[in-house]
């Protein structure tokens, strides 16, 4: 069973930064892609950023220029977030996709105070 564990969330002031980590129970290169999603209260879960096994990245418009998805070891994916805004407040989830199946972590809360 694939397990994903997010960490790095917390409370930060507007303009601050956070780095989220997603530790996977197996090599991230076994998945077609890895991604970060977020869900704010009362809203649907939305894509933040994704990286394919080949290294191609794509970002939601709100994330472009502020967030960076990376992989620095074979079992983890990261999300560097700069210039955080109050509207970035949400639970952030790690996602792994393989053979049309998605695996999810339990999420990490990010709260940005204005």
Phi, psi and omega per residue, in radians:
X1 nan 2.211 3.138
X2 -1.237 2.335 3.086
X3 -2.173 2.355 3.104
X4 -2.171 2.321 -3.097
X5 -2.249 1.986 3.115
X6 -1.547 2.637 3.043
X7 -2.704 2.932 3.064
X8 1.829 -0.110 3.096
X9 -1.245 3.033 3.113
X10 2.842 -2.894 3.133
X11 -1.774 2.254 -3.133
X12 -2.484 2.633 3.099
X13 -1.365 2.696 3.082
X14 -0.962 2.394 -3.075
X15 1.610 -0.203 -3.121
X16 -1.432 -3.025 -3.095
X17 -2.383 2.740 3.042
X18 -2.523 2.682 3.039
X19 -2.171 2.009 3.125
X20 -1.613 2.539 3.101
X21 -2.139 2.548 3.052
X22 -2.258 1.946 3.115
X23 -1.672 2.222 -3.110
X24 -1.824 2.618 -3.120
X25 -1.354 -0.149 3.055
X26 -2.524 3.028 -3.085
X27 -1.027 2.336 3.127
X28 -1.165 -0.302 3.127
X29 -1.356 -0.064 3.034
X30 -1.460 -0.095 -3.103
X31 -1.897 2.643 3.079
X32 -1.108 -0.667 3.127
X33 -2.790 2.814 3.030
X34 -2.201 2.560 -3.116
X35 -2.606 2.943 3.009
X36 -2.090 2.324 3.053
X37 -2.149 2.896 3.045
X38 -2.494 2.711 3.112
X39 -2.470 2.039 3.089
X40 -1.596 2.753 -3.140
X41 -0.974 2.264 3.110
X42 1.351 0.080 -3.125
X43 -2.126 2.842 3.102
X44 -1.374 2.733 3.070
X45 -1.171 2.390 -3.100
X46 -2.329 2.651 3.114
X47 -1.217 2.399 3.016
X48 -1.813 -0.939 -3.105
X49 -2.787 2.700 -3.120
X50 -2.521 2.571 3.050
X51 -2.325 2.283 -3.133
X52 -1.489 2.953 3.136
X53 -1.073 -0.471 3.118
X54 -1.454 -0.094 3.085
X55 1.728 0.012 3.096
X56 -1.285 2.340 -3.132
X57 -2.009 2.634 2.951
X58 -2.497 2.602 -3.028
X59 -2.272 2.596 2.946
X60 -1.155 2.683 -3.107
X61 -0.974 -0.676 -3.092
X62 -1.206 -0.335 -3.084
X63 -1.628 -0.354 -3.079
X64 -1.065 2.262 3.120
X65 1.483 -0.208 -3.138
X66 -2.079 -0.614 -3.075
X67 -1.946 2.560 3.087
X68 -2.368 2.209 3.061
X69 -1.671 2.421 -3.112
X70 -2.611 2.889 3.054
X71 -2.369 2.072 -3.032
X72 -2.022 -0.132 2.980
X73 -2.605 2.842 -2.972
X74 -1.168 -0.186 -3.074
X75 -2.122 0.325 -3.102
X76 -2.606 2.606 3.031
X77 -2.203 2.555 -3.066
X78 -2.196 2.743 3.023
X79 -2.325 1.894 3.057
X80 -1.541 2.189 -3.098
X81 -2.109 2.143 3.130
X82 -2.056 2.775 3.079
X83 0.969 0.810 -3.052
X84 -1.133 2.529 -3.134
X85 -2.095 2.810 -3.134
X86 -1.034 -0.565 3.139
X87 -1.270 -0.088 3.041
X88 -1.463 -0.102 3.114
X89 -1.064 2.171 -3.080
X90 -3.116 2.993 2.906
X91 -1.573 2.248 -3.115
X92 -1.807 2.260 -3.087
X93 -2.045 2.497 3.013
X94 -1.628 2.494 -3.097
X95 -2.324 2.443 3.036
X96 -2.224 2.313 -3.080
X97 -2.021 2.264 3.091
X98 -2.635 2.209 3.093
X99 0.908 0.833 3.075
X100 1.158 0.253 3.071
X101 -2.021 2.442 3.117
X102 -1.918 2.393 3.053
X103 -1.987 2.482 -3.063
X104 -2.198 2.592 2.947
X105 -1.502 -3.092 -3.086
X106 -1.533 -0.194 3.080
X107 1.657 2.737 3.062
X108 -2.368 2.331 -3.053
X109 -1.404 2.288 3.007
X110 -2.061 2.160 3.131
X111 -2.179 2.154 -3.115
X112 -1.961 2.078 -3.131
X113 -1.632 2.460 -3.101
X114 -1.681 nan nan
